[in-house]
């Protein structure tokens, strides 16, 4: 099938896309890895490159490998808009493909099931293969070996990902690794366009995280009753149990958070994002349907529910994307690659905590349409998520053989386990007695803004009602202003002005209250330095972490926060 396309008639490329295209055409290497943050336009870049390769005769067919069935349809539709016809219905049993197509879209599972079929296709015609979210090629040994066998003789291989890192040592096929410090091998991308760059260019939206704590009470299988406060320093096991209990739809944490999230959605729609939509990411099908019932009670409207890649799921997602319906509840399939630009409010109601899953999930909310749009994601106030939220702009690579913060096998299982496996055994080991939700802190641009330990207060309503059309600088300015006003109301500023040491001021307070006040004091000092030096808040926080050590302020200990306060005062 011949291809005649006027390249000048295509949408103009963004700066990073033009730079990557020029680099690719100059290098003309067989393999090229493009890393770009979700929402930056990886699909547009890949299709433009495919047109170039088809147009000059470098290749005769295009093959796209995607993670899910829904993404196959999405790729075929995007390709059709630029004049490339891809068969999204191709199956391994098909012996021949109609000449009406320039190629096909398949899944990694398809390739892994019978790589010989795809190898024959590749060897009979000069092929360009586009490996979308290529880190999935390392999801299992059979997938990785299948992709390598199928496409080792491809004329061109373009690898795309928004998250090139993995939590295990499975090498990603066709990715180049270089030996770095300590002798570990690290992935080497050819083109990188990170979230911070895209945010500065206005390509993606800024994300504000609202972290909710609250009390969680449950009974263990042995009959013991436990009660803890979500977000306070706990052992790893207690954190996991409290987190799981909070997400139980029979408690009050979920209804309260969903009520707050719906209020935020209303504020965004009123502020100018008239079609703003919300997405709840659940751990399993049972929880997803239960959350849907809660949303209907809260809003009076039933949400769209997408629980798996079953028949009709793609149509439901596409219909939701084009509608003005308020809420969708999904399990895993909307966590990666699905393009719904109007999503602006999210509820992270899952216990998945891998950097890979979190980054892809948050990527569903960052796709910018016009200047000033912001996104808000509600998360449980637990250390793993607070760190990921604070480090959203951090660029990661895939490291082979290096030290891991967590057990790699456990992390891999967490990221890839099936819906039916997720949460079933956990629910049998404990019985939820009660839960409550309280706004604990707001995280924006790596900075933690503390709030009073009380829900339903005017302060919470102020955060929920923040205008939806603001630049990142305006969001930071408003958050700093609100925090200063809160400090003045609760006496924090007065005590600080009187020169009292934090320990004197807070001797009668709980640990949670101490941390909240210290975060406020630290953020006020950071804001003052920002105004004096014009350094970004995130850069100042990062320098304090470098000098003093420890995690982001969102989960730093009382001692670590005090040390940073003393350090910035020395400046």
Secondary structure by P-SEA (a helix, b strand, c coil): cbbbbcccccccccaaaaaaaaaaaaacccbbbbbbcccccaaaaaaaaaaaaaaaccccbbbbbbccaaaaaaaaaaaaaacbbbbccccccccccccccccccccaaaaaacaaaaaaaaaacbbbbbbcccccccccaaaaaaaaaacccccbbbbbbcccccccccccccbbbbbcccbbbbbbbcccccaaaaaaaccbbbbbbbbbbbbbbbbcccbbbbbbbccccccaaaaaaaaaaaaccccaaaaaaaaaaaaaaaaaaaacccbbbbbbbbccaaaaaaaaaaaaaacccccccccccccaaaaaaaaaaaccccccccccccccccccccccbbbcccccccaaaaaaaacccccccccbbbbbbbbcccaaaaaaaaaccccccccccccccccaaaaaaaacccccccaaaaaaaccccbbbbcccccccccbbbbbccccccaaaaaaaaccccccaaaaaaaaaaaaaaaaaaaaaaaaaaaccccccccccccaaaaaaaaaaaaaaaaaaaaaaccccaaaaaaaaaaaccccccccccaaaaaaaaaaaaac
